[in-house]
Structure formats: C-alpha cells, structure tokens
Amino acid sequence: MPPRWPRKPDRNDPEFRKLDDRMNFAIHVAIAAAINSGLWFVHNLKATTWEWLPWLTASWTVVLLVHLIYIAAIANYTETPSKSA
C-alpha cells in the first residue's frame, strides 16, 4: 500500500518538503541505477570500447552525492512564513 499524507499537501509544510525532497532523491537514484546498469550491461555484453562510460558513471555518482548532501545537511526544513494576499 502506498504511503498516504495525512493532510493536504503543501510546500509550506516543512515535513512535506522534507518527504518530497527525499522521494525526489529516491527517484533520482533509481533512474541513475537503471540507466547506468543498462549501459554497463550492454558495454560488457557487446564488448564495446566506450571510454566515456566510466566518466558518466563517476559524474552521476558525484551528482547523487551532492544531492544527498543537500537534502541531508543543507536544506532548511523550518517553517516558512505563509503568503497573505
């Protein structure tokens, strides 16, 4: 059963922002894993000479680490003042 948010989703809610950022990170990791594993599978299966593949994997890993550092240590999940009209 998928997780349910107990109240109306709102980006001003710090708990919702934190959960949303973590779910976006999980999707980012899944996409990176799927694409990289597929590329490495084809690379090994066809015995290709893709010199750029290790660079792509290393670069994507660095981007994932930066994303993780941002959501774990830098992002500010305190209450934001609501905008009044």
N, C-alpha and C positions, 0 to 999 in steps of 0.2 A: 504494500500500500504506500503510495507516495506521501511525503510529508505535507501536512497542512499548516498554513499560517493561521493562528487563532483570531486574528483581527484583520481589518482592511489593510492591504499592503500600502506602505507609504515610505518613500525615500527619506523622509524627515525622521523616521523611527530608527534610532541607532541599531537596535537589534536586527531589524530588517535589512539595513545597509550591510551589516557585518555578514549576515547569512547570504545575501545576494552576491557580495564580493567573493565569498568562499565557493559558492556554486559556480560563478563565472570562472574561478581558478580551476575547479574540478573539470569543467568543460574544456578549458584550455589544455590541461594535462592530457585529457582523453584524446583530443584532436592531435596533439603532438605525438602521443604514443602510437596512435593508429597510422598516421602518415609516415612517421619515421620507421616503424616496424615494417610497414609495407614496402617502403623504399629499400630497406636493408634486405628484406626477403628477396625482392627482385634482383638486387645487386648480387647477392650470393647465388641465387638460382641460375641466373644468366651469365655469371662470371664477368660482369661489366667492369669497366675501368672508370668509375665515377669518382674522380678526385675531389669533387665538391661535396660529396655526401658526408664525410666526417665533419666538415666545416658547417654544414647545415645542421647536423645533429648537435654539435657543440654550441652553435649560436642559439638554437632553440632552447637548449638546456639553460643557457645563461639568461635568456628572456624569462623562462619559467622561474628561475631562482630570484630574479629581480621582482617578478610578480608576487612570489611568495613573501619576500622580504617586505614588500609594500603592504600586503594585507595583514601580515603578522606583526609588523613593528612600526610602520609609518602612518598608516591610515588612522584618521581620527574618527572614532565612532561615538563621540559625545553628542548630546542633544543639540540640534541646530534650531535657531530661532525660526518660528513659523512666520510665513509672509502674510501680513494682513492687508486686505485691499481697502 
